[in-house]
Amino acid sequence: MGDTVGEIENGMKVAEEILPTLFGALGMFFPEFALFSKFLPLLPVLVKAVDTVGQATGAPVHEAITAVADHLTPGQPNAPALTDHQAATG
């Protein structure tokens, strides 16, 4: 999982450089895209959460992503690795 997360982090570095400009340009024609740029700073936090869940559970990336998405969705189960203080700091 570490290699995959490293690749995602490298891709995010490129995305952090390109996406604000892209969303700004598209936002001139489609205002909704300008709104997406406000969420870009959350991407590193989401990658960290996916990595935390994957390392704590041994789940493959797609299952860790699903667990994080469920954790962030009201009414869905929380990911214990993201709620258990010892798992998050240990």
RODO-2510 file (C-alpha; in nm, 4 decimals, decimal comma):
residues 90
     n   res          X          Y          Z
     1     m     0,0000     0,0000     0,0000
     2     g     0,2900     0,2360     0,0686
     3     d     0,3950     0,2393    -0,2971
     4     t     0,0419     0,3223    -0,4072
     5     v     0,0130     0,6032    -0,1529
     6     g     0,3491     0,7409    -0,2676
     7     e     0,2284     0,7429    -0,6260
     8     i    -0,0935     0,9153    -0,5199
     9     e     0,1069     1,1765    -0,3265
    10     n     0,3254     1,2434    -0,6320
    11     g     0,0142     1,2803    -0,8455
    12     m    -0,1351     1,5165    -0,5896
    13     k     0,1724     1,7408    -0,6028
    14     v     0,1189     1,7786    -0,9750
    15     a    -0,2559     1,8234    -0,9239
    16     e    -0,1971     2,0975    -0,6652
    17     e    -0,0049     2,2905    -0,9296
    18     i    -0,2417     2,2324    -1,2206
    19     l    -0,5939     2,2004    -1,0804
    20     p    -0,6345     2,5506    -0,9313
    21     t    -0,5499     2,7027    -1,2695
    22     l    -0,7673     2,4530    -1,4561
    23     f    -1,0644     2,4986    -1,2222
    24     g    -1,0213     2,8772    -1,2358
    25     a    -1,0262     2,8758    -1,6154
    26     l    -1,3210     2,6374    -1,6322
    27     g    -1,4927     2,8433    -1,3617
    28     m    -1,5180     3,1338    -1,6039
    29     f    -1,7504     2,9210    -1,8188
    30     f    -1,8880     2,6799    -1,5574
    31     p    -1,9080     2,8427    -1,2109
    32     e    -1,9353     2,5013    -1,0434
    33     f    -1,5699     2,4275    -1,1186
    34     a    -1,4565     2,7300    -0,9211
    35     l    -1,6241     2,5755    -0,6168
    36     f    -1,4137     2,2581    -0,6483
    37     s    -1,0929     2,4521    -0,5955
    38     k    -1,1985     2,5218    -0,2362
    39     f    -1,1809     2,1482    -0,1637
    40     l    -0,8311     2,0931    -0,3064
    41     p    -0,6553     2,1525     0,0294
    42     l    -0,8465     1,8509     0,1661
    43     l    -0,6863     1,6056    -0,0771
    44     p    -0,3725     1,5439     0,1335
    45     v    -0,5913     1,4829     0,4383
    46     l    -0,7973     1,2282     0,2460
    47     v    -0,4869     1,0476     0,1215
    48     k    -0,3542     1,0331     0,4789
    49     a    -0,6887     0,8920     0,5969
    50     v    -0,6853     0,6249     0,3245
    51     d    -0,3279     0,5342     0,4160
    52     t    -0,4172     0,5166     0,7875
    53     v    -0,7128     0,2871     0,7239
    54     g    -0,5122     0,0705     0,4852
    55     q    -0,2226     0,0299     0,7272
    56     a    -0,4487    -0,0359     1,0257
    57     t    -0,6641    -0,2939     0,8504
    58     g    -0,4441    -0,4308     0,5748
    59     a    -0,7232    -0,3463     0,3304
    60     p    -0,6426    -0,2789    -0,0345
    61     v    -0,6620     0,0822    -0,1495
    62     h    -1,0126     0,0583    -0,2987
    63     e    -1,1510    -0,0819     0,0301
    64     a    -0,9691     0,1844     0,2328
    65     i    -1,1173     0,4552     0,0087
    66     t    -1,4644     0,3078     0,0616
    67     a    -1,4075     0,2995     0,4392
    68     v    -1,3019     0,6668     0,4404
    69     a    -1,5996     0,7636     0,2227
    70     d    -1,8325     0,5768     0,4591
    71     h    -1,6653     0,7464     0,7564
    72     l    -1,7407     1,0871     0,6053
    73     t    -2,0985     1,0003     0,5070
    74     p    -2,3667     1,0590     0,7709
    75     g    -2,5443     0,7380     0,8661
    76     q    -2,2630     0,5133     0,7438
    77     p    -2,0241     0,3251     0,9738
    78     n    -1,7119     0,5019     1,0964
    79     a    -1,3679     0,3607     1,0213
    80     p    -1,2279     0,2470     1,3573
    81     a    -0,8743     0,3462     1,2490
    82     l    -0,9962     0,7052     1,2135
    83     t    -1,1941     0,7166     1,5370
    84     d    -0,9859     0,5054     1,7750
    85     h    -0,7342     0,7398     1,9400
    86     q    -0,4751     0,4661     1,9879
    87     a    -0,4978     0,3487     1,6253
    88     a    -0,4602     0,7072     1,5027
    89     t    -0,1593     0,7886     1,7210
    90     g    -0,0016     0,4463     1,7645
***
